[in-house]
């Protein structure tokens, strides 16, 4: 038996979409771009393998994360999702140094008050 | 002409390592694990394609980022590098909320001093 409407993966790979298609629940035909992206970066067989190795209840999150990683790499072919990690690390350093500065202001206020 | 020592990619794929091998500069035979990881996640032909599409001076960084992404996904097959992004976002929210708290303490000090 096959789905009445093929999923984005089977449509793109020009094959029948079987009822037990591993990719169908996570790559609906309404969003061909989502599959095109993971296909370009990971390849269809890798995505299928990676999803198959996970228990069913974790596959939707994994597919979302892989889609995010793939689209990050399409947008930024050099840094990919690592570029986002670097930006966030910089933001943390900034926030932490502002925190240190602000705490030292408090210490100064406290010292002044005691005088 | 081929390299006297095959790179990790050519060794793993059991092929000759040509002088112009795209992967050789970034996947030395001394670190077979690094290639095994990107091969498992992206596939050798995808990595080659992705590197070929970049100018030479950006390929080393791109290979490092892809290796990082791949090893993150091997370590955490559900969240991959997106798991690190989520953790960092939580850290930023924490640091920012501590900053707001600390700044309101300063405002309180200032108000007290004026009284």
Backbone of each chain as ProteinMPNN parsed JSONL, in Angstrom:
{"seq_chain_A": "XXXXXXXXXXXXXXXXXXXXXXXXXXXXXXXXXXXXXXXXXXXXXXXXXXXXXXXXXXXXXXXXXXXXXXXXXXXXXXXXXXXXXXXXXXXXXXXXXXXXXXXXXXXXXXXXXXX", "coords_chain_A": {"N_chain_A": [[0.861, -1.213, 0.0], [0.43, 2.292, -0.635], [0.927, 5.804, 0.241], [-1.726, 8.13, -0.441], [-0.998, 10.659, -1.211], [2.22, 11.388, -2.132], [5.085, 11.752, 0.043], [7.298, 14.582, 0.648], [9.913, 13.671, 0.328], [9.728, 11.219, -1.136], [8.494, 12.191, -3.409], [10.445, 13.937, -4.379], [12.458, 12.089, -4.843], [11.347, 10.618, -6.77], [9.782, 8.224, -6.364], [7.608, 5.528, -5.247], [5.493, 6.206, -2.428], [5.549, 4.455, 0.315], [3.289, 3.005, 2.737], [4.664, 2.614, 5.102], [6.699, 4.438, 4.996], [9.627, 5.895, 6.157], [10.333, 8.549, 6.167], [8.068, 10.037, 5.552], [6.304, 11.01, 7.752], [7.666, 13.255, 8.628], [8.43, 14.844, 6.572], [6.41, 16.435, 4.886], [4.427, 16.724, 1.855], [3.703, 19.312, 1.493], [5.799, 20.926, 2.125], [8.236, 21.079, 0.346], [10.736, 22.265, 0.294], [11.911, 21.89, 2.779], [12.636, 19.158, 2.748], [14.338, 19.196, 0.527], [16.472, 20.629, 1.457], [17.632, 19.11, 3.681], [18.249, 16.884, 2.177], [20.154, 17.829, 0.409], [22.272, 18.4, 2.134], [22.668, 16.232, 4.03], [21.918, 13.989, 2.591], [19.546, 11.679, 1.315], [19.605, 8.945, 2.081], [21.223, 8.887, 4.325], [19.693, 10.466, 6.118], [17.441, 8.882, 6.389], [18.596, 6.57, 7.533], [19.57, 7.675, 9.948], [17.203, 8.464, 11.198], [15.86, 6.016, 11.409], [17.403, 4.744, 13.298], [16.559, 5.766, 15.65], [14.216, 5.761, 18.442], [10.669, 5.823, 17.817], [9.331, 8.025, 19.114], [11.207, 10.022, 19.277], [11.851, 10.857, 16.81], [10.617, 13.019, 15.44], [11.593, 15.359, 16.665], [14.312, 14.986, 16.128], [14.263, 15.118, 13.317], [13.456, 17.764, 12.993], [15.672, 19.083, 14.138], [17.731, 18.222, 12.435], [16.816, 19.404, 10.083], [17.074, 22.061, 10.773], [19.876, 22.261, 11.155], [20.711, 21.609, 8.558], [19.572, 23.703, 7.048], [20.928, 25.827, 8.152], [23.485, 25.308, 7.234], [23.096, 25.516, 4.495], [22.477, 28.197, 4.273], [24.793, 29.347, 5.334], [27.521, 28.33, 4.07], [30.087, 27.97, 5.01], [30.377, 28.174, 7.88], [27.976, 27.084, 8.894], [25.77, 25.637, 11.339], [27.562, 25.985, 13.35], [28.366, 28.58, 13.201], [26.267, 29.927, 14.407], [26.524, 28.959, 16.988], [28.993, 30.13, 17.683], [28.293, 32.867, 17.635], [26.427, 32.95, 19.744], [28.064, 32.211, 21.869], [29.713, 34.452, 21.983], [27.809, 36.359, 22.721], [27.216, 35.438, 25.288], [29.643, 35.818, 26.618], [29.726, 38.601, 26.483], [27.405, 39.281, 27.976], [28.128, 38.186, 30.424], [30.394, 39.69, 31.073], [29.307, 42.184, 31.333], [27.765, 41.707, 33.52], [29.674, 41.228, 35.515], [30.805, 43.789, 35.623], [28.603, 45.284, 36.477], [28.113, 44.109, 38.949], [30.408, 44.869, 40.287], [29.957, 47.553, 40.471], [27.887, 47.586, 42.325], [29.247, 46.593, 44.55], [30.921, 48.761, 44.961], [29.052, 50.795, 45.569], [28.063, 49.716, 47.981], [30.38, 49.778, 49.58], [30.837, 52.519, 49.705], [28.553, 53.326, 51.094], [29.016, 52.205, 53.569], [31.123, 53.725, 54.445]], "CA_chain_A": [[0.0, 0.0, 0.0], [1.192, 3.533, -0.611], [0.155, 6.994, 0.601], [-2.427, 8.703, -1.598], [-0.123, 11.732, -1.652], [3.601, 11.069, -1.762], [5.753, 12.734, 0.909], [8.245, 15.431, -0.091], [11.097, 12.877, 0.007], [9.425, 10.278, -2.232], [8.208, 13.01, -4.583], [11.724, 14.424, -4.889], [13.253, 10.947, -5.307], [10.513, 9.991, -7.811], [9.494, 6.825, -6.036], [6.338, 5.318, -4.55], [5.599, 6.483, -0.998], [4.893, 3.333, 0.981], [2.59, 3.306, 4.0], [5.633, 2.62, 6.208], [7.813, 5.336, 4.629], [10.239, 6.448, 7.375], [10.45, 10.008, 6.071], [6.762, 10.677, 5.307], [5.714, 11.811, 8.834], [8.451, 14.446, 8.961], [8.668, 15.635, 5.368], [5.139, 16.467, 4.161], [4.523, 17.252, 0.491], [3.428, 20.752, 1.513], [7.039, 21.66, 2.387], [9.313, 20.401, -0.4], [12.002, 22.938, 0.582], [12.475, 21.255, 3.977], [13.351, 17.939, 2.362], [15.419, 19.542, -0.413], [17.576, 21.121, 2.28], [18.328, 17.991, 4.352], [18.744, 16.001, 1.124], [21.372, 18.444, -0.123], [23.358, 18.395, 3.118], [22.935, 14.905, 4.61], [21.596, 12.907, 1.666], [18.32, 10.989, 1.726], [19.82, 7.651, 2.74], [21.725, 9.177, 5.669], [18.589, 10.925, 6.972], [16.619, 7.704, 6.662], [19.331, 5.738, 8.492], [19.645, 8.339, 11.253], [15.873, 8.407, 11.819], [15.557, 4.616, 11.725], [18.139, 4.317, 14.501], [15.961, 6.393, 16.838], [12.845, 5.336, 18.761], [9.665, 6.636, 17.119], [8.92, 9.276, 19.763], [12.267, 11.044, 19.193], [12.173, 11.133, 15.402], [10.137, 14.337, 14.995], [12.573, 16.351, 17.134], [15.552, 14.777, 15.372], [14.05, 15.631, 11.953], [13.474, 19.232, 13.097], [17.05, 19.524, 14.383], [18.494, 18.014, 11.202], [16.379, 20.429, 9.129], [17.688, 23.327, 11.195], [21.306, 22.176, 10.845], [20.889, 21.641, 7.105], [19.289, 25.032, 6.496], [22.03, 26.695, 8.581], [24.636, 25.071, 6.352], [22.773, 26.052, 3.166], [22.583, 29.66, 4.394], [26.185, 29.71, 5.611], [28.211, 27.1, 3.683], [31.374, 27.814, 5.692], [30.246, 27.921, 9.316], [26.775, 26.299, 9.219], [25.215, 25.895, 12.672], [28.666, 26.375, 14.234], [28.359, 30.04, 13.201], [25.28, 30.35, 15.408], [27.142, 28.64, 18.284], [30.008, 31.161, 17.96], [27.588, 34.124, 17.967], [25.838, 32.819, 21.08], [29.163, 32.229, 22.837], [30.115, 35.855, 22.121], [26.751, 37.029, 23.495], [27.354, 35.025, 26.684], [30.822, 36.516, 27.15], [29.298, 39.995, 26.642], [26.47, 39.376, 29.106], [28.857, 37.887, 31.663], [31.311, 40.78, 31.435], [28.433, 43.271, 31.805], [27.34, 41.299, 34.858], [30.822, 41.47, 36.406], [30.895, 45.253, 35.74], [27.461, 45.746, 37.27], [28.299, 43.643, 40.331], [31.46, 45.67, 40.925], [29.296, 48.83, 40.804], [27.162, 47.351, 43.573], [30.235, 46.5, 45.622], [31.369, 50.139, 45.177], [27.947, 51.448, 46.289], [28.035, 49.176, 49.351], [31.555, 50.276, 50.291], [30.587, 53.954, 49.946], [27.526, 53.452, 52.127], [29.609, 51.859, 54.864], [31.951, 54.87, 54.853]], "C_chain_A": [[0.891, 1.256, 0.0], [0.285, 4.689, -0.179], [-0.548, 7.532, -0.642], [-1.62, 9.888, -2.134], [1.296, 11.382, -1.199], [4.197, 12.157, -0.875], [6.768, 13.509, 0.069], [9.469, 14.628, -0.531], [10.829, 11.979, -1.201], [9.128, 11.024, -3.529], [9.524, 13.439, -5.222], [12.557, 13.282, -5.464], [12.506, 10.122, -6.362], [10.293, 8.505, -7.557], [8.13, 6.745, -5.362], [6.53, 5.651, -3.084], [4.814, 5.4, -0.261], [4.26, 3.781, 2.287], [3.578, 3.422, 5.151], [6.856, 3.492, 5.908], [8.328, 6.034, 5.895], [10.208, 7.977, 7.356], [9.111, 10.733, 6.022], [6.228, 11.512, 6.483], [6.416, 13.153, 9.054], [8.729, 15.343, 7.759], [7.418, 15.633, 4.487], [5.299, 17.118, 2.783], [4.294, 18.759, 0.432], [4.704, 21.582, 1.729], [8.228, 20.994, 1.683], [10.692, 20.982, -0.072], [12.721, 22.282, 1.766], [13.235, 19.976, 3.607], [14.538, 18.26, 1.459], [16.68, 19.916, 0.362], [18.334, 19.97, 2.968], [18.925, 17.027, 3.327], [20.08, 16.515, 0.601], [22.547, 18.269, 0.843], [23.685, 16.984, 3.628], [22.773, 13.772, 3.59], [20.427, 12.097, 2.206], [18.601, 9.704, 2.505], [20.38, 7.847, 4.146], [20.598, 9.608, 6.607], [17.729, 9.728, 7.377], [17.284, 6.83, 7.725], [19.297, 6.36, 9.876], [18.288, 8.295, 11.96], [15.53, 6.984, 12.251], [16.235, 4.145, 13.01], [17.558, 4.897, 15.786], [14.591, 5.794, 17.139], [11.852, 6.338, 18.167], [9.402, 7.995, 17.751], [9.998, 10.366, 19.713], [12.52, 11.514, 17.757], [11.743, 12.522, 14.936], [11.121, 15.43, 15.407], [13.86, 16.234, 16.332], [15.415, 15.342, 13.953], [14.063, 17.161, 11.959], [14.902, 19.744, 13.262], [17.904, 19.353, 13.13], [18.113, 19.058, 10.151], [17.019, 21.768, 9.468], [19.174, 23.354, 10.835], [21.541, 22.306, 9.339], [20.637, 23.039, 6.568], [20.352, 26.035, 6.952], [23.223, 26.538, 7.646], [24.375, 25.555, 4.934], [22.945, 27.576, 3.187], [24.028, 30.113, 4.566], [27.062, 28.492, 5.347], [29.58, 26.929, 4.355], [31.152, 27.399, 7.146], [29.03, 27.064, 9.695], [26.269, 26.637, 10.609], [26.301, 26.287, 13.676], [28.775, 27.906, 14.289], [27.407, 30.58, 14.255], [25.851, 30.109, 16.811], [28.178, 29.714, 18.65], [29.353, 32.474, 18.366], [27.036, 34.075, 19.381], [26.923, 32.862, 22.147], [29.66, 33.656, 23.062], [29.109, 36.613, 22.971], [26.871, 36.696, 24.977], [28.523, 35.758, 27.33], [30.468, 37.977, 27.423], [28.412, 40.155, 27.882], [27.197, 39.148, 30.426], [29.772, 39.043, 32.058], [30.489, 41.99, 31.904], [27.991, 42.986, 33.241], [28.442, 41.574, 35.888], [30.94, 42.973, 36.685], [29.803, 45.764, 36.687], [27.607, 45.326, 38.732], [29.372, 44.467, 41.037], [30.911, 47.053, 41.271], [28.554, 48.705, 42.129], [28.135, 47.316, 44.751], [30.725, 47.902, 45.991], [30.323, 50.913, 45.981], [27.945, 51.031, 47.756], [29.188, 49.739, 50.182], [31.363, 51.742, 50.657], [29.613, 54.155, 51.106], [28.102, 53.17, 53.518], [30.51, 52.971, 55.386], [31.044, 55.98, 55.399]], "O_chain_A": [[1.978, 1.254, 0.578], [-0.941, 4.587, -0.219], [-0.039, 7.41, -1.755], [-1.556, 10.107, -3.343], [1.533, 11.113, -0.021], [3.864, 13.334, -1.014], [7.059, 13.142, -1.07], [10.008, 14.855, -1.614], [11.596, 11.972, -2.164], [9.465, 10.553, -4.615], [9.707, 13.327, -6.434], [13.276, 13.465, -6.446], [12.976, 9.067, -6.789], [10.574, 7.655, -8.402], [7.566, 7.762, -4.958], [7.606, 5.414, -2.535], [3.584, 5.423, -0.218], [4.642, 4.798, 2.867], [3.378, 4.218, 6.068], [7.92, 3.303, 6.499], [7.564, 6.68, 6.612], [10.073, 8.618, 8.399], [9.019, 11.901, 6.4], [5.74, 12.62, 6.257], [5.824, 14.08, 9.605], [9.208, 16.467, 7.913], [7.36, 14.93, 3.478], [6.183, 17.949, 2.571], [4.645, 19.408, -0.554], [4.692, 22.798, 1.539], [9.108, 20.423, 2.328], [11.699, 20.277, -0.15], [13.943, 22.134, 1.773], [14.342, 19.742, 4.094], [15.612, 17.674, 1.601], [17.796, 19.568, -0.023], [19.555, 19.877, 2.842], [19.972, 16.426, 3.567], [21.014, 15.745, 0.379], [23.676, 18.02, 0.421], [24.851, 16.59, 3.653], [23.411, 12.726, 3.71], [20.33, 11.859, 3.41], [17.912, 9.407, 3.481], [20.062, 7.082, 5.057], [20.546, 9.172, 7.757], [17.344, 9.579, 8.536], [16.643, 6.402, 8.685], [19.031, 5.677, 10.865], [18.226, 8.111, 13.175], [14.976, 6.773, 13.33], [15.725, 3.275, 13.716], [18.006, 4.561, 16.883], [13.88, 5.368, 16.228], [12.144, 7.526, 18.031], [9.264, 8.998, 17.05], [9.728, 11.513, 20.07], [13.296, 12.439, 17.52], [12.431, 13.14, 14.123], [11.447, 16.314, 14.616], [14.433, 17.237, 15.907], [16.342, 15.973, 13.445], [14.609, 17.784, 11.05], [15.301, 20.712, 12.615], [18.705, 20.227, 12.796], [18.972, 19.544, 9.415], [17.449, 22.511, 8.586], [19.672, 24.336, 10.285], [22.445, 23.016, 8.899], [21.393, 23.523, 5.725], [20.651, 26.987, 6.231], [23.889, 27.516, 7.307], [25.304, 25.959, 4.235], [23.483, 28.167, 2.25], [24.439, 31.134, 4.014], [27.33, 27.707, 6.257], [30.171, 25.852, 4.275], [31.684, 26.382, 7.589], [29.059, 26.385, 10.722], [26.327, 27.795, 11.024], [26.002, 26.852, 14.728], [29.218, 28.465, 15.293], [27.705, 31.572, 14.92], [25.688, 30.937, 17.707], [28.232, 30.155, 19.798], [29.788, 33.123, 19.317], [27.159, 35.042, 20.133], [26.74, 33.47, 23.202], [29.989, 34.034, 24.186], [29.484, 37.409, 23.832], [26.657, 37.558, 25.829], [28.411, 36.257, 28.45], [30.85, 38.533, 28.453], [28.632, 41.033, 28.717], [26.927, 39.822, 31.42], [29.914, 39.344, 33.243], [30.931, 42.737, 32.776], [27.86, 43.895, 34.062], [28.181, 42.081, 36.979], [31.146, 43.386, 37.826], [30.062, 46.572, 37.579], [27.271, 46.085, 39.641], [29.269, 44.735, 42.234], [31.343, 47.664, 42.249], [28.592, 49.615, 42.957], [27.893, 47.917, 45.798], [30.922, 48.209, 47.167], [30.654, 51.599, 46.948], [27.841, 51.866, 48.655], [29.004, 50.127, 51.336], [31.682, 52.162, 51.769], [29.804, 55.012, 51.969], [27.727, 53.805, 54.504], [30.656, 53.151, 56.595], [31.532, 57.036, 55.799]]}, "seq_chain_B": "XXXXXXXXXXXXXXXXXXXXXXXXXXXXXXXXXXXXXXXXXXXXXXXXXXXXXXXXXXXXXXXXXXXXXXXXXXXXXXXXXXXXXXXXXXXXXXXXXXXXXXXXXXXXXXXXXXX", "coords_chain_B": {"N_chain_B": [[49.536, 11.213, -10.596], [49.928, 10.267, -7.166], [49.372, 10.745, -3.597], [51.977, 9.882, -1.306], [51.235, 8.854, 1.111], [48.005, 7.816, 1.713], [45.118, 9.919, 2.238], [42.854, 10.184, 5.073], [40.266, 9.92, 4.097], [40.496, 8.726, 1.499], [41.757, 6.407, 2.237], [39.799, 5.206, 3.837], [37.815, 4.895, 1.932], [38.975, 3.173, 0.289], [40.559, 3.876, -2.044], [42.755, 5.296, -4.556], [44.813, 8.038, -3.555], [44.735, 10.952, -5.009], [46.99, 13.549, -6.166], [45.591, 15.92, -6.326], [43.524, 15.586, -4.547], [40.555, 16.545, -3.02], [39.828, 16.269, -0.378], [42.086, 15.525, 1.06], [43.793, 17.643, 2.28], [42.402, 18.247, 4.589], [41.65, 16.038, 5.942], [43.656, 14.226, 7.386], [45.682, 11.196, 7.37], [46.377, 10.576, 9.924], [44.239, 11.012, 11.554], [41.838, 9.173, 11.483], [39.317, 8.972, 12.619], [38.106, 11.471, 12.493], [37.443, 11.718, 9.77], [35.775, 9.48, 9.548], [33.593, 10.24, 11.038], [32.412, 12.584, 9.741], [31.867, 11.321, 7.378], [29.978, 9.436, 8.087], [27.816, 11.062, 8.806], [27.415, 13.162, 6.847], [28.22, 11.99, 4.476], [30.652, 10.999, 2.072], [30.61, 12.04, -0.577], [28.983, 14.262, -0.418], [30.441, 15.901, 1.376], [32.728, 16.358, -0.146], [31.576, 17.732, -2.344], [30.546, 19.998, -0.997], [32.885, 21.195, -0.038], [34.249, 21.68, -2.438], [32.702, 23.672, -3.537], [33.502, 25.906, -2.251], [35.795, 28.714, -1.919], [39.332, 28.137, -1.856], [40.631, 29.208, 0.477], [38.735, 29.133, 2.447], [38.114, 26.585, 3.017], [39.359, 25.018, 5.036], [38.313, 25.979, 7.474], [35.62, 25.439, 7.007], [35.71, 22.625, 6.844], [36.489, 22.048, 9.454], [34.225, 23.008, 10.854], [32.208, 21.377, 9.798], [33.148, 18.929, 10.733], [32.837, 19.323, 13.444], [30.021, 19.651, 13.633], [29.238, 17.13, 12.696], [30.372, 15.415, 14.636], [28.984, 16.274, 16.851], [26.441, 15.393, 16.201], [26.848, 12.648, 16.126], [27.451, 12.16, 18.777], [25.099, 13.058, 19.994], [22.404, 11.884, 18.811], [19.835, 12.808, 18.513], [19.483, 15.641, 19.021], [21.906, 16.793, 18.085], [24.092, 19.4, 16.938], [22.282, 21.344, 17.464], [21.451, 20.917, 20.012], [23.516, 22.006, 21.514], [23.224, 24.663, 20.81], [20.729, 25.2, 22.007], [21.373, 24.887, 24.749], [23.207, 27.001, 25.053], [21.545, 29.161, 24.528], [19.859, 29.018, 26.72], [21.726, 29.593, 28.731], [22.277, 32.251, 28.076], [19.813, 33.486, 28.566], [19.683, 33.072, 31.311], [21.966, 34.541, 32.186], [21.196, 37.065, 31.334], [18.888, 37.49, 32.839], [19.931, 37.524, 35.369], [21.425, 39.784, 35.145], [19.472, 41.779, 34.84], [18.303, 41.603, 37.361], [20.464, 42.341, 38.971], [20.909, 44.93, 38.054], [18.575, 46.133, 38.906], [18.967, 46.074, 41.594], [21.001, 47.963, 41.831], [19.608, 50.25, 41.04], [17.874, 50.42, 43.194], [19.7, 50.881, 45.315], [20.654, 53.407, 44.476], [18.295, 54.938, 44.645], [17.81, 54.8, 47.401], [20.058, 56.148, 48.355], [19.529, 58.753, 47.472], [17.38, 59.409, 49.019]], "CA_chain_B": [[50.377, 11.141, -9.367], [49.143, 10.144, -5.946], [50.108, 11.001, -2.368], [52.688, 8.683, -0.852], [50.35, 8.295, 2.123], [46.634, 8.198, 1.383], [44.429, 10.658, 3.29], [41.905, 9.349, 5.821], [39.099, 9.666, 3.254], [40.821, 7.749, 0.456], [42.056, 5.151, 2.928], [38.522, 4.632, 4.252], [37.04, 4.546, 0.731], [39.833, 2.228, -0.452], [40.852, 4.355, -3.393], [44.013, 6.028, -4.669], [44.682, 9.43, -3.133], [45.396, 11.749, -6.05], [47.672, 14.773, -5.714], [44.606, 16.998, -6.234], [42.416, 15.119, -3.709], [39.929, 17.69, -2.352], [39.694, 16.021, 1.058], [43.383, 15.24, 1.697], [44.365, 18.642, 3.196], [41.589, 18.446, 5.807], [41.417, 14.747, 6.59], [44.94, 13.516, 7.35], [45.593, 9.779, 7.752], [46.629, 10.458, 11.368], [42.986, 11.17, 12.296], [40.779, 8.489, 10.71], [38.046, 9.181, 13.296], [37.542, 12.726, 11.987], [36.758, 11.447, 8.502], [34.697, 8.496, 9.773], [32.473, 10.972, 11.596], [31.73, 13.355, 8.694], [31.409, 10.364, 6.374], [28.755, 8.828, 8.615], [26.718, 12.03, 8.889], [27.159, 13.873, 5.586], [28.569, 11.19, 3.294], [31.883, 11.5, 1.455], [30.42, 12.82, -1.799], [28.454, 15.559, 0.004], [31.535, 16.725, 1.929], [33.559, 16.777, -1.277], [30.834, 18.758, -3.082], [30.45, 21.215, -0.195], [34.205, 21.845, -0.003], [34.578, 22.148, -3.789], [31.949, 24.89, -3.844], [34.059, 27.027, -1.491], [37.163, 29.086, -2.293], [40.358, 27.373, -1.125], [41.028, 29.736, 1.794], [37.662, 28.926, 3.436], [37.822, 25.148, 3.143], [39.827, 24.441, 6.309], [37.319, 26.329, 8.494], [34.395, 24.691, 6.707], [35.936, 21.222, 7.22], [36.447, 21.994, 10.923], [32.841, 23.184, 11.303], [31.47, 20.159, 9.443], [33.579, 17.879, 11.661], [32.207, 19.605, 14.737], [28.603, 19.327, 13.492], [29.089, 15.679, 12.576], [30.649, 14.726, 15.91], [27.868, 16.598, 17.743], [25.305, 14.527, 15.848], [27.189, 11.276, 16.523], [27.321, 12.122, 20.239], [23.697, 13.28, 20.366], [21.73, 11.609, 17.538], [18.543, 13.488, 18.42], [19.616, 17.096, 18.926], [23.11, 17.221, 17.367], [24.629, 20.702, 17.339], [21.153, 22.167, 17.92], [21.433, 20.755, 21.468], [24.476, 22.978, 22.059], [22.584, 25.974, 20.618], [19.688, 25.353, 23.039], [22.058, 25.097, 26.032], [23.775, 28.349, 25.081], [20.429, 30.11, 24.619], [19.441, 29.003, 28.133], [22.748, 30.316, 29.497], [22.11, 33.685, 27.814], [18.611, 33.919, 29.286], [20.082, 33.098, 32.723], [22.876, 35.667, 32.415], [20.442, 38.304, 31.158], [17.955, 37.719, 33.945], [20.759, 37.905, 36.52], [21.819, 41.167, 34.892], [18.297, 42.619, 35.147], [18.182, 41.582, 38.824], [21.57, 43.112, 39.534], [20.694, 46.335, 37.719], [17.491, 46.671, 39.734], [19.595, 46.302, 42.906], [21.698, 49.248, 41.731], [18.579, 51.298, 41.036], [17.397, 50.486, 44.57], [20.768, 51.561, 46.044], [20.66, 54.829, 44.074], [17.089, 55.56, 45.194], [18.04, 54.907, 48.843], [21.047, 57.189, 48.59], [18.903, 60.052, 47.244], [16.53, 59.69, 50.188]], "C_chain_B": [[49.465, 10.984, -8.152], [50.025, 10.471, -4.738], [50.822, 9.722, -1.936], [51.869, 8.015, 0.265], [48.934, 8.76, 1.797], [46.011, 8.973, 2.548], [43.404, 9.724, 3.953], [40.706, 8.974, 4.964], [39.391, 8.569, 2.24], [41.133, 6.379, 1.057], [40.743, 4.442, 3.271], [37.713, 4.157, 3.045], [37.818, 3.601, -0.194], [40.057, 2.647, -1.903], [42.211, 5.049, -3.379], [43.794, 7.456, -4.196], [45.467, 10.284, -4.119], [46.012, 13.008, -5.455], [46.661, 15.899, -5.494], [43.381, 16.59, -5.399], [41.865, 16.294, -2.887], [39.934, 17.514, -0.834], [41.035, 15.915, 1.788], [43.886, 16.332, 2.659], [43.639, 18.716, 4.549], [41.325, 17.139, 6.559], [42.672, 13.879, 6.514], [44.789, 12.074, 7.847], [45.8, 9.562, 9.252], [45.347, 10.566, 12.189], [41.818, 10.509, 11.558], [39.389, 8.735, 11.305], [37.324, 10.414, 12.757], [36.813, 12.485, 10.67], [35.572, 10.5, 8.715], [33.417, 9.211, 10.217], [31.709, 11.768, 10.518], [31.175, 12.424, 7.613], [30.067, 9.763, 6.807], [27.57, 9.802, 8.529], [26.4, 12.675, 7.539], [27.356, 12.983, 4.354], [29.748, 11.828, 2.583], [31.599, 12.403, 0.256], [29.832, 14.193, -1.456], [29.561, 16.466, 0.548], [32.405, 17.258, 0.79], [32.889, 17.913, -2.037], [30.833, 20.076, -2.313], [31.784, 21.946, -0.161], [34.561, 22.427, -1.374], [33.885, 23.466, -4.134], [32.507, 26.127, -3.132], [35.437, 27.412, -2.032], [38.158, 28.404, -1.349], [40.599, 27.865, 0.299], [39.938, 29.545, 2.858], [37.436, 27.447, 3.753], [38.237, 24.549, 4.489], [38.805, 24.722, 7.419], [36.045, 25.524, 8.275], [34.54, 23.22, 7.118], [35.9, 21.065, 8.738], [35.004, 22.09, 11.433], [32.01, 21.935, 10.992], [31.849, 19.012, 10.378], [32.916, 18.067, 13.018], [30.719, 19.222, 14.696], [28.384, 17.81, 13.475], [29.327, 14.997, 13.916], [29.564, 15.062, 16.935], [26.683, 15.673, 17.473], [25.578, 13.059, 16.194], [26.995, 11.134, 18.033], [25.866, 12.224, 20.687], [22.836, 13.126, 19.109], [20.35, 12.271, 17.424], [18.747, 14.979, 18.159], [20.832, 17.574, 18.133], [23.595, 18.579, 17.854], [23.521, 21.639, 17.819], [21.016, 22.065, 19.45], [22.358, 21.766, 22.139], [23.88, 24.379, 21.953], [21.534, 26.207, 21.707], [20.318, 25.63, 24.402], [22.587, 26.518, 26.138], [22.675, 29.39, 25.209], [19.912, 30.176, 26.053], [20.417, 29.781, 28.996], [22.601, 31.822, 29.319], [20.914, 34.221, 28.593], [18.923, 34.046, 30.777], [20.93, 34.33, 33.027], [22.11, 36.981, 32.318], [19.497, 38.564, 32.318], [18.72, 38.078, 35.217], [21.178, 39.371, 36.393], [20.684, 42.127, 35.248], [18.141, 42.741, 36.663], [19.234, 42.491, 39.452], [21.388, 44.605, 39.264], [19.588, 46.952, 38.575], [17.999, 46.891, 41.167], [20.302, 47.653, 42.924], [20.699, 50.402, 41.795], [18.053, 51.513, 42.454], [18.403, 51.238, 45.457], [20.732, 53.071, 45.775], [19.478, 55.563, 44.694], [17.256, 55.789, 46.692], [18.967, 56.064, 49.165], [20.443, 58.576, 48.443], [17.977, 60.441, 48.386], [17.41, 60.126, 51.361]], "O_chain_B": [[48.356, 11.517, -8.128], [51.252, 10.476, -4.831], [50.332, 8.618, -2.172], [51.811, 6.789, 0.359], [48.692, 9.954, 1.624], [46.334, 8.719, 3.708], [43.128, 8.63, 3.46], [40.182, 7.865, 5.07], [38.639, 7.602, 2.125], [40.821, 5.34, 0.476], [40.589, 3.244, 3.032], [37.012, 3.147, 3.117], [37.379, 3.281, -1.299], [39.79, 1.899, -2.844], [42.749, 5.353, -2.315], [42.723, 8.026, -4.404], [46.696, 10.338, -4.077], [45.61, 13.472, -4.388], [46.832, 16.73, -4.603], [42.315, 17.191, -5.536], [42.604, 16.952, -2.156], [40.033, 18.49, -0.091], [41.116, 16.181, 2.987], [44.359, 16.004, 3.747], [44.203, 19.194, 5.533], [40.829, 17.154, 7.686], [42.762, 12.944, 5.718], [43.895, 11.767, 8.635], [45.45, 8.512, 9.791], [45.348, 10.255, 13.38], [40.919, 11.193, 11.068], [38.394, 8.712, 10.581], [36.105, 10.413, 12.585], [35.705, 12.981, 10.467], [34.502, 10.693, 8.138], [32.312, 8.837, 9.825], [30.491, 11.635, 10.402], [30.141, 12.708, 7.01], [29.151, 9.604, 6.001], [26.452, 9.395, 8.214], [25.239, 12.725, 7.135], [26.73, 13.202, 3.317], [29.84, 13.053, 2.497], [32.268, 13.421, 0.082], [30.141, 15.181, -2.123], [29.615, 17.652, 0.224], [32.769, 18.433, 0.76], [33.519, 18.925, -2.343], [31.083, 21.137, -2.884], [31.822, 23.174, -0.245], [35.105, 23.527, -1.465], [34.399, 24.269, -4.912], [32.055, 27.247, -3.369], [36.168, 26.561, -2.54], [37.847, 28.135, -0.188], [40.754, 27.064, 1.221], [40.188, 29.77, 4.042], [36.662, 27.105, 4.647], [37.551, 23.677, 5.021], [38.469, 23.835, 8.203], [35.461, 24.994, 9.221], [33.61, 22.634, 7.673], [35.36, 20.088, 9.257], [34.608, 21.348, 12.331], [31.21, 21.491, 11.816], [30.996, 18.217, 10.772], [32.491, 17.105, 13.657], [30.218, 18.557, 15.603], [27.488, 17.282, 14.133], [28.574, 14.101, 14.297], [29.251, 14.238, 17.795], [26.008, 15.225, 18.4], [24.653, 12.314, 16.517], [26.456, 10.138, 18.513], [25.451, 11.562, 21.638], [22.565, 14.108, 18.418], [19.763, 12.287, 16.341], [18.232, 15.514, 17.177], [20.792, 18.663, 17.561], [23.52, 18.877, 19.046], [23.797, 22.622, 18.508], [20.535, 22.992, 20.102], [22.034, 22.316, 23.192], [24.005, 25.186, 22.874], [21.462, 27.3, 22.269], [19.855, 26.506, 25.132], [22.441, 27.168, 27.173], [22.839, 30.387, 25.912], [19.568, 31.249, 26.548], [20.012, 30.534, 29.881], [22.771, 32.586, 30.269], [20.992, 35.284, 29.209], [18.49, 34.994, 31.431], [20.668, 35.065, 33.979], [22.334, 37.899, 33.107], [19.318, 39.707, 32.738], [18.227, 38.842, 36.047], [21.273, 40.096, 37.383], [20.909, 43.16, 35.88], [17.882, 43.825, 37.187], [18.941, 43.296, 40.337], [21.671, 45.44, 40.122], [19.645, 48.13, 38.928], [17.522, 47.783, 41.868], [20.218, 48.396, 43.902], [20.908, 51.39, 42.5], [17.815, 52.647, 42.868], [18.026, 52.11, 46.24], [20.773, 53.89, 46.693], [19.628, 56.673, 45.206], [16.889, 56.848, 47.202], [18.73, 56.847, 50.085], [20.795, 59.486, 49.194], [17.8, 61.621, 48.692], [16.898, 60.411, 52.444]]}, "name": "protein", "num_of_chains": 2, "seq": "XXXXXXXXXXXXXXXXXXXXXXXXXXXXXXXXXXXXXXXXXXXXXXXXXXXXXXXXXXXXXXXXXXXXXXXXXXXXXXXXXXXXXXXXXXXXXXXXXXXXXXXXXXXXXXXXXXXXXXXXXXXXXXXXXXXXXXXXXXXXXXXXXXXXXXXXXXXXXXXXXXXXXXXXXXXXXXXXXXXXXXXXXXXXXXXXXXXXXXXXXXXXXXXXXXXXXXXXXXXXXXXXXXXXXX"}
